[in-house]
């Protein structure tokens, strides 16, 4: 089975003259001499659970017009808007590499098209509870 990635292909992958190679040393989150530690088993399980939750959120919310989730960034105190595909790609990359990748922010996102993780989780829990109640009532 071939492993197919839904992430964009790096046109400079394995190129010794990669023009972005110098950017790695400017990354404030990972010093040049410090390798990224792989995720612990517990961290991997958490990310896998988040991928499952994200799939449920998307299934429930995308048909209602929601494009993804909004996250308040602690670093810049600004909301960051993530489409479903970008969120999924970031979590998969985190599993593979031990950290999320740099991404471009959404261009002029409509805040009404994004919800918080807590809202999505509450909505999914409500749908689940309503289906359980409905199922119990039909018995």
Secondary structure, 3 states (H helix, E strand, C coil): CCCCCCCCCCCCCCCCCCCCHHHHHHCCCCCCCCCCCCCCHHHHHHHHHHHHHHHHHHHHHHHHCCCEEEEECCCCCCEEEEEHHHHHHHHHHHHHHCCCCCCCCCCCCCHHHEECHHHHHHHHHHHHHHHHHHHHHCC
